[in-house]
Amino acid sequence: MRYLSDKDKKKISVKLKKTIQEKLKVNKKINTRKIFDIWSSIALEWEINFENMNYVEMNKPWGYNYSRIRTHLYNKFIEEFRGGLNWKTFEKKLFKLLDEAKIKSIQGTNKERKIPFKQKVFPDEMNEGDWYSPPGTEVKYSTKKITNNPYQVEYFRKTKIPFFKGPQDQEDFILKNKWKDTFSYGFIYGYIKAWQNLVFVNWKLVRKDNLKQLTSKVKLLRNKIDKDYADFFFNRNFINYLTKRLKIKENNADSIFLNIEKSIYDSNLSKFLFYKKDNYFTFSERKFERQLDYHYEQIGIQEFTSGIIQKRELFLGKTKDGRFYNTVLNSRIDNLKKNIYGSLYNYEQFLLYTMYLQFISPMDYSKLNISEKDIFLRYAINRGKDEFLTYAHAKIV
């Protein structure tokens, strides 16, 4: 597969844009579930996490202890938060964590983790710096007010929107559009979906090391599951949380669930993403090697938000749409002038992320008959997914 020039990429984008415009005019039923798979999103991120851990193990004198500690923390996390094979115990632990996510943010502490084994000292290592690996500190959900950087996960201020911890202007935007419930329900959906696929679904690591180059390739393989069984219990987890914790009547909770599923799998947005070859569920970044053998594929949200600061033409083309342009401008001001940046993205960035095609103007969702509320729901779902994965990562690394 050859490397494509910017001119080649633009040609692909122009052709893809025309294809999307033509196909969205046809009222055709599409099975989007084939491409909208949260597991592939999770696996892509966590393969990178494990590869980094393996690299440290092979490349640093203290890497053995580092890897051993992280493996212990990972196994401990899965064991504690899965709650065995009893589904009621599993649900209880899930709901307890969701209750915290509703009114708190993930924040670090000064409490050092306790490891139930001694770190190994090798005979040829001369001092503690060669063999000792800090076990790290604990993280927890907290209501400590931290408002210096809305792009960081520990950002917290009380809001009128359950599960939302962002700045005032974003809160006002959501309330003005009457999307308060849309955000909360979407967040819950994404959080539970990520929990179920990382914690409860059985999966295994396949590791292949190259000791000469000090590299490690990792593949996460999901064991064969009964999809109907998994879907049924995900449905019940979502419905039960709404009825037991938010006190919503069960028939209303059922309707909320069905409306979310319709938006994900059977809306003009889902068709747009299908033709664009984007997964509904986002990820942080791709492996570096996959960017070298370039073909037109979805990029990670973190790659996107850092890219819009430096590569205006790549993400905006020659657009004159003030809303999209301001997204880039405001991101640049935050990053370069205010010196605030991080892994969290706001809705305006996500809107641009959803509608962009490389080197041409972002597509106009209104002209494609795509509901902005559907785009906002996708944002909320992925924020829920991201928050759980961030929590899990912080408990392990």
C-alpha positions as CSV (number, residue, x, y, z in Angstrom):
1,M,0.0,0.0,0.0
2,R,1.7,3.2,-1.1
3,Y,2.0,6.4,0.9
4,L,-0.5,9.0,-0.4
5,S,0.3,12.7,-0.9
6,D,-1.9,15.5,0.3
7,K,-3.2,15.9,-3.3
8,D,-4.1,12.2,-3.3
9,K,-5.9,12.5,0.0
10,K,-7.9,15.5,-1.2
11,K,-9.0,13.6,-4.3
12,I,-10.2,10.7,-2.1
13,S,-12.1,13.2,0.1
14,V,-13.8,14.8,-2.9
15,K,-14.9,11.4,-4.2
16,L,-16.0,10.3,-0.7
17,K,-18.0,13.5,-0.2
18,K,-19.8,12.9,-3.5
19,T,-20.6,9.3,-2.6
20,I,-22.0,10.3,0.8
21,Q,-24.2,13.0,-0.7
22,E,-25.6,10.6,-3.3
23,K,-26.2,7.7,-0.9
24,L,-27.9,9.7,1.8
25,K,-30.5,10.7,-0.8
26,V,-31.5,7.0,-1.0
27,N,-33.7,5.7,1.7
28,K,-31.8,2.4,2.2
29,K,-31.7,0.2,5.3
30,I,-28.2,-0.4,6.4
31,N,-26.8,-2.9,9.0
32,T,-24.4,-0.4,10.7
33,R,-23.8,-2.8,13.6
34,K,-21.1,-4.5,11.6
35,I,-18.9,-1.4,11.8
36,F,-20.1,0.2,15.0
37,D,-18.2,-1.9,17.5
38,I,-17.0,-0.5,20.8
39,W,-14.7,-3.5,21.3
40,S,-12.5,-2.4,18.4
41,S,-12.2,1.1,19.8
42,I,-11.2,-0.2,23.3
43,A,-8.8,-2.8,21.9
44,L,-7.0,-0.2,19.8
45,E,-6.3,2.0,22.8
46,W,-5.4,-0.8,25.2
47,E,-3.1,-2.5,22.8
48,I,-1.0,0.7,22.9
49,N,-1.1,0.7,26.7
50,F,0.2,-2.8,26.9
51,E,2.8,-2.3,24.2
52,N,4.2,0.7,26.2
53,M,4.3,-1.4,29.4
54,N,6.2,-4.2,27.6
55,Y,8.6,-1.7,26.1
56,V,9.5,-0.4,29.6
57,E,9.9,-3.9,30.8
58,M,12.5,-4.7,28.1
59,N,14.2,-1.3,27.9
60,K,14.6,-0.1,31.5
61,P,16.7,-1.7,34.3
62,W,13.6,-1.4,36.6
63,G,11.2,-2.5,33.8
64,Y,10.7,-6.0,35.2
65,N,9.3,-4.5,38.5
66,Y,7.3,-1.9,36.6
67,S,5.6,-4.6,34.4
68,R,5.0,-6.9,37.4
69,I,3.4,-4.1,39.4
70,R,1.1,-3.1,36.5
71,T,0.1,-6.6,35.7
72,H,-0.8,-7.1,39.4
73,L,-2.9,-3.8,39.3
74,Y,-4.6,-4.9,36.2
75,N,-5.6,-8.3,37.5
76,K,-6.7,-6.7,40.8
77,F,-8.8,-4.1,39.0
78,I,-10.6,-6.7,36.8
79,E,-11.2,-9.0,39.8
80,E,-12.5,-6.3,42.1
81,F,-14.7,-4.5,39.6
82,R,-16.1,-7.6,37.9
83,G,-17.3,-9.0,41.2
84,G,-17.1,-12.6,40.2
85,L,-19.6,-14.3,37.9
86,N,-22.7,-13.2,39.8
87,W,-24.5,-10.7,37.6
88,K,-26.1,-8.9,40.6
89,T,-22.8,-8.3,42.2
90,F,-21.4,-7.1,38.9
91,E,-24.4,-4.7,38.6
92,K,-24.0,-3.5,42.1
93,K,-20.3,-2.5,41.6
94,L,-21.1,-0.9,38.3
95,F,-23.9,1.2,39.7
96,K,-21.8,2.3,42.7
97,L,-19.2,3.6,40.3
98,L,-21.8,5.3,38.1
99,D,-23.2,7.1,41.1
100,E,-19.8,8.6,41.8
101,A,-19.4,9.6,38.1
102,K,-22.7,11.4,38.3
103,I,-21.4,14.0,40.7
104,K,-17.6,13.7,40.9
105,S,-14.5,13.7,38.6
106,I,-11.5,11.4,38.5
107,Q,-8.7,13.0,40.6
108,G,-5.3,11.9,41.9
109,T,-4.3,11.5,45.5
110,N,-1.0,11.5,47.4
111,K,-1.7,8.0,48.7
112,E,0.9,5.5,47.4
113,R,-0.4,2.2,46.2
114,K,0.3,-0.9,48.3
115,I,1.8,-3.9,46.5
116,P,1.6,-7.3,48.1
117,F,5.1,-8.4,47.1
118,K,8.7,-7.2,47.2
119,Q,10.3,-5.8,44.1
120,K,13.1,-7.9,42.7
121,V,16.8,-6.8,43.0
122,F,19.1,-8.1,40.4
123,P,22.8,-8.9,41.4
124,D,24.3,-6.6,38.8
125,E,22.3,-3.6,39.7
126,M,24.3,-1.1,41.8
127,N,21.7,1.2,43.4
128,E,18.0,1.5,44.0
129,G,17.5,3.7,41.0
130,D,18.4,0.7,38.8
131,W,15.8,-1.7,40.1
132,Y,13.0,0.1,42.0
133,S,9.8,1.1,40.2
134,P,7.4,3.5,42.0
135,P,4.0,1.8,42.5
136,G,2.2,5.0,41.8
137,T,-0.5,6.8,43.7
138,E,-4.2,6.0,44.1
139,V,-7.0,7.8,42.1
140,K,-10.6,8.3,43.1
141,Y,-13.7,10.1,42.2
142,S,-13.8,13.4,44.1
143,T,-15.8,16.6,44.4
144,K,-12.7,18.8,45.0
145,K,-13.1,21.9,42.9
146,I,-10.5,22.0,40.1
147,T,-11.3,24.5,37.3
148,N,-7.9,25.6,35.9
149,N,-8.0,23.3,32.8
150,P,-11.3,22.0,31.2
151,Y,-9.2,19.7,29.0
152,Q,-8.0,17.6,31.9
153,V,-10.0,14.8,33.4
154,E,-9.7,16.0,37.0
155,Y,-11.6,19.3,36.1
156,F,-14.6,19.6,38.4
157,R,-17.3,22.1,39.2
158,K,-20.9,21.4,40.2
159,T,-23.3,21.7,37.3
160,K,-27.0,21.3,36.7
161,I,-26.4,18.4,34.4
162,P,-25.8,14.9,35.9
163,F,-22.4,13.4,34.8
164,F,-21.3,16.7,33.2
165,K,-18.3,18.4,34.7
166,G,-17.4,20.9,32.0
167,P,-17.1,24.7,32.1
168,Q,-20.0,27.1,32.4
169,D,-20.2,28.1,28.7
170,Q,-20.6,24.4,27.7
171,E,-23.2,23.8,30.4
172,D,-25.1,26.9,29.2
173,F,-25.1,25.6,25.6
174,I,-26.5,22.2,26.7
175,L,-29.2,23.7,28.8
176,K,-30.1,26.2,26.1
177,N,-30.7,23.4,23.6
178,K,-32.5,21.3,26.2
179,W,-30.0,18.5,25.9
180,K,-29.5,17.9,29.6
181,D,-31.1,14.5,29.6
182,T,-29.6,13.6,26.3
183,F,-26.1,14.1,27.8
184,S,-26.9,12.1,30.9
185,Y,-28.5,9.1,29.2
186,G,-25.8,9.1,26.5
187,F,-23.0,9.2,29.1
188,I,-24.6,6.3,31.1
189,Y,-24.9,4.3,27.9
190,G,-21.3,4.8,26.9
191,Y,-20.0,4.2,30.5
192,I,-21.8,0.9,30.9
193,K,-20.9,-0.2,27.3
194,A,-17.2,0.4,28.1
195,W,-17.4,-1.3,31.5
196,Q,-19.0,-4.4,30.0
197,N,-16.5,-4.8,27.2
198,L,-13.4,-4.1,29.3
199,V,-14.3,-5.8,32.6
200,F,-16.9,-8.4,32.0
201,V,-16.2,-9.7,28.5
202,N,-13.4,-12.3,28.6
203,W,-10.4,-11.3,26.5
204,K,-6.7,-12.2,26.3
205,L,-3.4,-10.7,25.3
206,V,-1.3,-12.1,22.5
207,R,2.3,-10.7,22.8
208,K,5.1,-10.9,20.4
209,D,8.5,-9.4,21.4
210,N,11.4,-8.4,19.3
211,L,14.3,-8.3,21.8
212,K,16.8,-7.0,19.2
213,Q,14.7,-3.9,18.4
214,L,13.2,-3.7,21.9
215,T,9.7,-3.7,20.5
216,S,6.5,-5.5,21.5
217,K,3.4,-6.2,19.4
218,V,0.2,-6.8,21.3
219,K,-3.1,-8.0,20.1
220,L,-6.2,-8.0,22.2
221,L,-8.5,-10.9,21.3
222,R,-12.0,-11.1,22.5
223,N,-13.2,-14.7,23.3
224,K,-16.3,-15.8,21.5
225,I,-19.3,-14.5,23.3
226,D,-23.1,-15.1,23.0
227,K,-23.9,-11.7,21.5
228,D,-27.7,-12.0,22.3
229,Y,-26.8,-12.8,25.9
230,A,-24.4,-9.8,26.2
231,D,-26.9,-7.4,24.5
232,F,-29.7,-8.6,26.8
233,F,-27.7,-7.9,30.0
234,F,-26.4,-4.6,28.7
235,N,-30.0,-3.6,28.1
236,R,-30.9,-4.7,31.6
237,N,-28.0,-2.8,33.2
238,F,-29.0,0.4,31.4
239,I,-32.7,0.1,32.2
240,N,-32.1,-0.9,35.8
241,Y,-29.8,2.1,36.4
242,L,-32.4,4.5,35.0
243,T,-35.2,2.9,37.1
244,K,-33.4,2.1,40.3
245,R,-31.0,5.1,40.5
246,L,-32.7,7.9,38.5
247,K,-36.2,6.7,39.5
248,I,-37.5,6.7,35.9
249,K,-40.5,4.5,35.1
250,E,-39.6,1.3,33.3
251,N,-41.6,1.9,30.2
252,N,-40.0,5.4,29.9
253,A,-36.6,3.8,30.4
254,D,-37.3,1.3,27.7
255,S,-38.2,4.1,25.3
256,I,-35.0,6.0,26.2
257,F,-33.0,2.9,25.4
258,L,-34.7,2.3,22.1
259,N,-34.4,5.9,21.0
260,I,-30.6,5.8,21.8
261,E,-30.2,2.6,19.8
262,K,-32.2,4.1,16.9
263,S,-29.9,7.2,16.9
264,I,-26.8,5.0,16.9
265,Y,-27.7,2.4,14.4
266,D,-30.6,3.8,12.3
267,S,-30.3,7.5,11.7
268,N,-28.9,9.7,8.9
269,L,-25.9,10.2,11.2
270,S,-25.2,6.5,11.4
271,K,-25.5,6.2,7.6
272,F,-23.2,9.1,7.2
273,L,-20.6,7.5,9.5
274,F,-21.1,4.1,7.7
275,Y,-20.4,5.6,4.3
276,K,-17.5,7.6,5.7
277,K,-16.1,4.3,7.2
278,D,-16.0,5.8,10.7
279,N,-16.8,3.8,13.8
280,Y,-19.5,5.4,15.9
281,F,-17.3,4.7,18.9
282,T,-14.1,6.9,19.0
283,F,-10.6,6.1,20.2
284,S,-7.6,8.1,21.4
285,E,-5.0,7.4,18.7
286,R,-3.8,4.8,16.2
287,K,-0.6,3.0,16.3
288,F,2.2,4.8,14.6
289,E,2.9,2.0,12.1
290,R,-0.7,2.2,10.7
291,Q,-0.2,5.9,9.9
292,L,2.8,5.1,7.6
293,D,0.9,2.7,5.3
294,Y,-1.7,5.3,4.7
295,H,-5.2,4.8,3.5
296,Y,-8.3,6.8,4.2
297,E,-9.4,5.8,7.7
298,Q,-10.8,7.3,10.9
299,I,-8.2,9.0,13.1
300,G,-8.2,9.2,16.9
301,I,-9.9,12.0,18.7
302,Q,-6.6,13.0,20.5
303,E,-4.8,13.1,17.1
304,F,-7.6,15.3,15.8
305,T,-7.7,17.8,18.6
306,S,-3.9,18.3,18.5
307,G,-3.9,18.4,14.7
308,I,-6.5,21.2,14.4
309,I,-4.1,23.4,16.3
310,Q,-1.3,23.0,13.7
311,K,-2.9,21.9,10.4
312,R,-5.8,24.2,9.6
313,E,-6.0,23.3,5.9
314,L,-6.1,19.5,6.7
315,F,-9.2,19.8,8.9
316,L,-10.9,22.9,7.5
317,G,-10.0,23.1,3.8
318,K,-11.2,26.5,2.6
319,T,-14.3,26.6,4.8
320,K,-15.9,29.9,5.6
321,D,-18.2,28.4,8.2
322,G,-17.5,30.5,11.3
323,R,-18.6,27.8,13.7
324,F,-16.0,25.3,12.4
325,Y,-13.3,28.0,12.0
326,N,-13.9,29.3,15.6
327,T,-13.4,25.7,16.9
328,V,-9.8,25.7,15.5
329,L,-9.2,29.4,16.5
330,N,-10.4,28.8,20.1
331,S,-8.4,25.6,20.4
332,R,-5.2,27.5,19.3
333,I,-5.9,30.3,21.8
334,D,-6.4,27.8,24.6
335,N,-3.3,25.8,23.7
336,L,-0.8,28.5,22.7
337,K,-1.9,31.6,24.6
338,K,-3.7,30.2,27.7
339,N,-1.4,27.1,27.8
340,I,-4.3,24.8,28.6
341,Y,-4.7,21.5,26.8
342,G,-5.2,17.8,27.4
343,S,-7.1,14.7,26.4
344,L,-10.7,15.9,27.0
345,Y,-12.5,17.4,24.0
346,N,-15.6,19.7,24.0
347,Y,-18.7,19.3,21.9
348,E,-17.7,21.9,19.3
349,Q,-14.4,20.0,18.6
350,F,-16.4,16.8,18.4
351,L,-18.8,18.3,15.9
352,L,-15.9,19.3,13.7
353,Y,-14.4,15.8,14.2
354,T,-17.6,14.2,13.1
355,M,-18.2,16.3,9.9
356,Y,-14.6,16.8,8.6
357,L,-13.1,15.2,5.5
358,Q,-9.4,15.7,4.9
359,F,-8.4,18.9,3.0
360,I,-11.9,20.0,2.1
361,S,-14.5,22.0,3.9
362,P,-16.4,20.0,6.7
363,M,-19.7,18.7,5.5
364,D,-22.9,20.6,6.5
365,Y,-24.9,18.3,8.7
366,S,-28.1,20.3,8.1
367,K,-27.9,19.8,4.3
368,L,-27.4,16.1,4.8
369,N,-30.5,16.0,7.0
370,I,-28.5,14.9,10.0
371,S,-29.9,15.9,13.3
372,E,-27.4,17.9,15.5
373,K,-29.0,16.2,18.5
374,D,-27.8,12.8,17.1
375,I,-24.3,14.2,16.9
376,F,-24.5,15.5,20.4
377,L,-25.7,12.1,21.7
378,R,-22.7,10.5,20.0
379,Y,-20.5,13.0,21.8
380,A,-22.2,12.2,25.2
381,I,-21.9,8.4,24.6
382,N,-18.2,8.7,23.8
383,R,-17.5,10.9,26.8
384,G,-19.0,8.2,29.0
385,K,-16.9,5.6,27.3
386,D,-13.8,7.7,27.6
387,E,-14.4,8.4,31.3
388,F,-14.6,4.8,32.3
389,L,-11.5,3.9,30.3
390,T,-9.6,6.8,31.8
391,Y,-10.6,5.6,35.3
392,A,-9.5,2.0,34.5
393,H,-6.2,3.2,33.0
394,A,-5.5,5.5,36.0
395,K,-6.1,2.6,38.4
396,I,-3.5,0.4,36.7
397,V,-0.7,2.6,35.2
